[in-house]
């Protein structure tokens, strides 16, 4: 079957590229992709849903870390999908649920970003309470260069430079800091909005500037812990207070990771249910593997609805699914690249033949099943091309946001923010000499010997981990 189906996919791609019987080929291609996507989503949902049940069934505490209404809505939608009772409103329901989870993830991400700054700060304070050795700056720079250029691949080299930038002490003016960011923004002049939006989001989240208004409302306990970190005087920190914050940091990161993992699992399931709703007009084969997948989904959903703590006798059904999702995915891979080609190079043809909406729907299904599980679909200004005037406005807005942030915090906090943001930018050096000068300036100008020692230890930890 796999070989035969692969040939069908390849033949459809060939016909579309050569525009052979284009209207008929577009219909055949859309049907082929939707059918395979539906089959893949169905099998994959069975596996994901069972795993999710096992995680939530472990302890009640785990279930309390997620909004219970999410699971309730999901269970009802799965029940309707399995009973073939899908109506137009179901797409609205699942889309609303998906968007709510995205907003929840933004809040959790904002918390992670905020605590990450304090993690960065605590790592630099840890040797304030110990006797330290003198740092040989020249030797450290030599080790850094050896580490960076041990590889010939420019991508790896740039990643290494950014990892060191994260740990280096910051010795620069705010004006210079803005200049580096603005230079990176200029790269997006003449491009579509997607690139600059992603860049700005990355910078703002790294700096903790992206703060949803309902952070306190959604997670009051986590907000209370964040307030504890906000209220500490880090320049006069005692060893006991440092140890307390370090322990609290470990606890909150563990808590946040658990909540994030649950939302990731939940959203992945929601995306697969969304695909089944979008492809409701396509029929699953009446074979043992799909019947087994259906049994798993129904049994897990029933267990959720009846608040059972375990499900028995699923092993035989899982045996029927062995290798099935990989087989279907191979069929998808054969022809999936054509979706991008059509939407990028043939939009006018798609409109002419009345297939633009059809292929857009196929693209949406593809995106729902991609690794970008929190992708947002309804974007404004998608056709807007970034120009110098737009960039200038965004630069001014970003500078104002940073100025307000820096004004509200102390020097150590602000330096951590700057180091973290610099590590996200394209490499700021044009030559090895320029990089060496930056390293020498940054390290030799660091008058706080214990901070310099902490940074040297963090840098050497990176180097040792690569060996």
C-alpha positions in Angstrom: 0.0 0.0 0.0 2.8 2.4 1.0 4.6 2.1 -2.4 1.3 2.5 -4.3 0.2 5.6 -2.3 3.7 7.2 -2.6 3.4 6.9 -6.3 0.1 8.6 -6.2 1.5 11.5 -4.2 4.5 11.9 -6.5 2.3 11.8 -9.6 0.0 14.5 -8.2 3.0 16.7 -7.4 4.3 16.2 -10.9 1.0 17.0 -12.5 0.7 20.2 -10.4 4.2 21.4 -11.2 3.5 20.9 -14.9 -0.1 22.2 -14.5 -1.6 19.2 -16.2 -5.4 19.3 -15.9 -4.8 21.8 -13.1 -8.3 22.0 -11.7 -8.7 18.3 -11.5 -5.2 17.8 -10.1 -5.8 20.5 -7.4 -8.9 18.6 -6.3 -7.1 15.3 -6.3 -4.2 16.7 -4.4 -6.4 18.4 -1.7 -8.3 15.1 -1.2 -5.1 13.1 -1.1 -3.6 15.3 1.6 -6.7 15.7 3.7 -7.3 11.9 3.7 -3.8 11.2 4.8 -3.8 14.0 7.4 -7.1 12.6 8.8 -5.7 9.1 9.1 -2.5 10.4 10.7 -4.4 12.6 13.2 -6.7 9.7 14.2 -3.9 7.3 14.9 -1.8 9.9 16.6 -4.7 11.1 18.7 -5.1 7.6 20.2 -1.5 7.5 21.3 -1.4 11.1 22.6 -4.7 10.8 24.5 -3.7 7.7 26.3 -0.4 9.2 27.4 -2.2 12.3 28.6 -4.7 10.2 30.7 -1.8 8.4 32.3 -0.1 11.7 33.3 -3.3 13.2 34.7 -4.2 9.9 36.5 -0.9 9.9 38.5 -2.0 12.4 41.1 -4.8 14.8 41.7 -2.1 17.5 42.2 -1.1 17.2 38.6 -4.6 17.7 37.4 -5.0 20.8 39.6 -2.2 22.5 37.6 -4.4 22.9 34.6 -7.7 24.7 34.0 -10.3 21.9 34.5 -12.7 23.5 31.9 -10.1 22.8 29.1 -10.3 19.1 29.6 -14.1 19.1 30.0 -14.5 20.9 26.6 -12.0 18.6 25.0 -13.8 15.5 26.2 -17.1 16.7 24.8 -15.6 17.5 21.5 -13.9 14.1 21.2 -17.2 12.5 22.1 -18.9 14.3 19.2 -16.1 13.5 16.8 -16.2 9.8 17.6 -20.0 9.7 17.4 -19.8 11.5 14.0 -22.0 14.4 15.3 -19.8 17.2 14.1 -21.6 20.5 13.4 -20.4 23.9 12.2 -20.2 25.1 15.8 -17.7 22.5 16.8 -15.0 24.2 14.8 -15.7 27.4 16.7 -15.6 25.5 20.1 -12.3 23.8 19.4 -10.8 27.0 18.0 -11.8 28.9 21.1 -10.3 26.2 23.3 -7.1 26.3 21.3 -6.8 30.1 21.6 -7.5 30.0 25.4 -4.6 27.5 25.8 -2.4 29.7 23.7 -3.1 32.7 26.0 -2.5 30.5 29.0 0.8 29.4 27.6 1.8 33.1 27.0 1.2 33.7 30.7 3.3 30.8 31.7 6.0 31.8 29.3 6.0 35.3 30.7 6.6 33.8 34.2 9.4 31.7 32.9 11.0 34.7 31.3 10.7 36.8 34.5 12.2 34.1 36.7 14.9 33.4 34.1 16.3 36.9 34.8 16.6 36.2 38.5 18.2 32.8 37.6 20.8 34.8 35.6 21.3 37.2 38.5 21.6 34.5 41.2 24.2 32.6 39.1 26.4 35.8 39.3 25.9 36.2 43.1 26.7 32.7 44.1 30.4 33.3 44.8 29.9 36.5 46.8 30.0 34.4 50.0 33.2 32.4 49.2 36.9 33.0 48.9 37.9 33.0 45.2 40.9 32.8 43.0 42.1 35.5 40.7 40.9 35.2 37.2 43.5 35.1 34.4 41.6 37.1 31.8 44.0 36.4 29.0 43.9 32.6 29.6 40.1 32.7 29.8 39.9 34.6 26.4 42.2 32.0 24.9 40.0 29.2 26.1 36.9 30.9 24.7 38.5 31.3 21.3 39.6 27.7 21.3 36.1 26.6 22.2 34.5 28.8 19.5 36.7 27.9 16.6 36.9 24.2 17.4 34.2 23.9 14.7 34.3 25.0 11.1 30.5 25.3 10.7 29.5 29.0 10.9 26.1 28.2 12.4 27.7 26.3 15.3 30.4 29.0 15.7 27.7 31.7 16.0 25.7 29.6 18.5 28.8 29.2 20.6 29.4 33.0 20.6 25.9 33.7 21.6 26.1 31.1 24.5 29.2 33.0 25.8 27.6 36.4 25.4 24.9 35.1 27.7 27.4 34.6 30.5 29.8 37.5 30.0 29.5 40.5 32.3 28.0 43.5 30.5 30.1 46.7 30.3 28.3 49.0 27.8 26.0 52.0 27.8 22.3 51.6 27.2 22.8 53.6 24.0 25.2 51.0 22.7 22.9 48.2 23.8 20.0 49.8 21.8 22.3 50.2 18.8 23.0 46.5 18.7 19.3 45.7 18.8 18.5 48.3 16.1 21.2 47.0 13.8 19.6 43.6 14.1 16.1 45.1 13.3 17.5 46.7 10.1 17.9 43.2 8.7 14.1 43.0 8.3 13.8 46.1 6.1 12.0 45.1 3.0 10.7 41.8 4.4 7.2 40.6 5.4 5.8 41.3 8.9 6.3 37.7 10.1 10.1 38.1 10.6 10.1 41.4 12.5 7.2 40.3 14.7 9.0 37.1 15.7 12.2 39.0 16.4 10.5 41.6 18.5 8.5 39.0 20.4 11.8 37.1 21.1 13.5 40.2 22.4 10.6 41.3 24.6 10.0 37.9 26.1 13.7 37.5 26.8 13.7 40.8 28.6 10.4 40.1 30.4 8.7 43.0 28.6 5.9 40.8 27.3 3.6 40.6 30.3 -0.1 39.5 29.9 -2.5 41.6 32.0 -4.0 38.5 33.7 -0.7 37.0 35.1 -1.8 37.6 38.7 -5.4 36.5 38.0 -4.5 33.2 36.3 -1.7 32.1 38.7 -1.9 34.1 42.0 0.5 31.8 43.9 3.2 32.0 41.2 2.7 35.8 41.1 3.2 35.9 44.9 6.6 34.1 44.5 7.6 36.5 41.7 6.8 39.4 44.1 9.2 37.8 46.6 12.0 37.9 44.0 11.1 41.4 43.0 11.3 42.7 46.6 14.8 41.5 47.3 17.8 43.8 47.6 20.4 41.9 45.6 23.3 44.1 46.5 22.9 43.5 50.2 21.8 39.8 50.0 22.9 37.6 52.9 24.1 34.0 52.4 21.0 32.7 54.1 18.7 34.7 51.9 20.6 33.7 48.8 20.2 30.0 49.7 16.5 30.5 50.3 16.1 32.2 46.9 18.1 29.5 45.2 15.8 26.7 46.6 12.7 28.7 45.8 14.0 29.2 42.3 14.4 25.4 41.8 10.9 24.8 43.1 9.3 27.4 40.9 11.1 26.3 37.7 10.0 22.7 38.4 6.4 23.9 39.0 6.4 26.0 35.8 7.9 23.2 33.7 5.2 20.8 34.9 2.4 23.2 34.0 4.0 24.0 30.6 4.4 20.3 29.8 0.7 19.7 30.6 -0.4 22.5 28.3 1.9 21.3 25.5 0.3 17.8 25.7 -3.2 19.2 25.9 -2.6 21.5 22.9 -1.2 18.7 20.8 -4.4 16.7 21.4 -6.6 19.7 20.7 -4.8 20.3 17.4 -5.4 16.7 16.3 -9.1 16.9 17.2 -9.2 20.2 15.3 -7.8 18.3 12.2 -10.5 15.6 12.6 -13.2 18.3 12.6 -11.8 20.1 9.5 -11.6 16.8 7.6 -15.0 15.5 8.8 -16.0 14.8 5.1 -13.3 12.2 4.6 -13.9 8.6 5.6 -11.4 6.5 7.6 -10.6 3.0 6.2 -12.6 0.2 7.9 -9.4 -1.7 8.9 -8.1 -3.2 12.1 -5.7 -0.4 12.8 -8.2 2.4 12.6 -10.8 0.4 14.5 -8.2 -0.2 17.2 -7.4 3.6 17.3 -11.1 4.3 17.7 -11.4 1.9 20.6 -8.5 3.5 22.4 -9.8 7.0 21.9 -13.3 6.0 23.1 -12.1 4.1 26.1 -9.8 6.9 27.2 -12.5 9.5 26.8 -15.0 7.4 28.7 -12.4 7.0 31.5 -12.1 10.8 31.6 -15.8 11.4 31.6 -16.4 8.8 34.3 -13.4 10.0 36.3 -11.7 6.6 36.3 -8.1 6.3 37.5 -7.0 3.6 35.2 -7.8 1.8 31.9 -7.2 -1.9 31.3 -6.9 -4.1 28.3 -5.6 -1.6 25.8 -2.4 -3.5 24.9 -4.0 -5.5 22.0 -5.2 -2.3 20.4 -1.8 -0.7 20.6 -0.3 -3.7 18.9 -2.5 -3.0 15.9 -1.1 0.5 15.6 2.5 -0.5 15.5 4.3 1.3 12.7 1.0 2.8 11.3 1.7 6.5 12.0 5.1 6.2 10.5 3.6 4.6 7.4 1.1 7.4 6.9 3.7 10.1 7.6 5.8 8.8 4.8 2.8 9.4 2.4 2.4 12.9 3.7 6.1 13.8 3.3 6.0 12.8 -0.3 3.6 15.6 -1.3 3.6 18.0 1.6 6.1 20.5 0.2 3.7 21.2 -2.7 1.4 23.1 -0.3 4.1 25.7 0.3 4.9 26.0 -3.4 1.2 26.5 -4.2 0.6 29.1 -1.5 3.9 31.0 -2.3 4.1 30.9 -6.1 0.6 30.0 -7.4 -1.9 32.1 -5.4 -3.3 33.7 -8.6 -3.8 30.4 -10.2 -5.5 29.0 -7.1 -7.9 32.0 -7.1 -8.5 31.7 -10.8 -9.6 28.0 -10.4 -11.5 28.7 -7.1 -9.1 26.6 -5.0 -7.4 29.2 -2.8 -9.7 28.5 0.2 -9.4 24.8 -0.3 -5.6 24.8 -0.3 -5.6 27.3 2.6 -7.6 24.7 4.6 -5.0 22.0 3.7 -2.3 24.3 4.8 -4.1 25.0 8.1 -4.4 21.2 8.7 -0.6 20.9 7.9 0.2 23.6 10.4 -2.0 22.0 13.1 0.0 18.8 12.8 3.4 20.5 12.7 5.8 21.0 15.6 4.7 24.6 16.0 1.7 23.5 18.1 0.9 27.0 19.4 1.0 28.6 16.0 -1.6 31.4 15.7 -3.5 31.5 12.4 -5.4 34.8 12.4 -2.7 37.4 11.7 -3.3 40.9 10.5 -1.1 42.8 8.0 0.4 39.5 6.6 1.0 41.2 3.3 2.6 44.3 4.8 6.2 44.9 3.8 8.5 46.4 6.5 10.1 49.7 5.6 12.5 52.2 7.3 9.6 54.3 8.6 8.0 51.3 10.3 11.3 50.2 11.8 12.0 53.6 13.2 8.6 53.6 15.0 9.3 50.2 16.4 12.8 51.1 17.5 11.4 54.2 19.4 8.7 52.1 21.1 11.2 49.4 22.1 13.6 51.9 23.5 10.9 53.5 25.6 9.8 50.1 26.9 13.4 49.2 27.9 13.9 52.7 29.5 10.9 52.1 31.7 12.1 48.6 32.6 15.6 49.8 33.4 14.3 52.7 35.5 12.3 50.3 37.7 15.2 47.9 38.5 18.7 48.0 39.9 22.0 47.7 38.0 22.4 43.9 38.4 19.0 43.2 37.1 19.5 45.5 34.1 22.8 44.0 33.3 21.3 40.5 33.3 18.6 41.7 30.9 21.2 43.1 28.6 23.3 40.0 28.6 20.3 37.8 27.9 19.1 40.0 25.0 22.6 40.3 23.5 22.7 36.5 23.4 19.6 36.4 21.2 20.9 38.8 18.6 22.7 37.9 15.4 26.4 37.9 16.2 27.5 41.5 16.7 31.1 41.1 15.6 32.5 41.6 12.1 35.8 39.9 12.7 37.8 37.8 15.2 39.8 40.9 16.2 36.6 42.8 17.0 35.3 39.9 19.1 38.6 39.6 21.0 38.5 43.4 21.7 35.0 43.0 23.0 35.9 40.1 25.3 39.0 41.9 26.6 37.0 45.1 27.2 34.2 43.3 29.0 36.3 41.1 31.2 39.1 43.6 32.1 36.6 46.3 32.9 34.8 44.1 35.4 35.9 45.6 38.7 33.8 43.2 40.8 36.2 40.3 41.2 33.6 37.9 42.5 31.3 38.6 39.6 34.2 38.1 37.2 35.0 34.8 38.9 31.3 33.7 38.6 31.2 34.6 34.9 34.5 32.7 34.3 33.1 29.6 36.0 29.9 29.8 34.0 31.9 30.2 30.8 34.2 27.3 31.6 31.1 25.1 32.5 29.9 25.6 28.9 33.4 24.8 27.5 33.7 21.7 29.6 30.2 20.5 28.7 31.2 20.5 25.0 34.2 18.3 25.5 
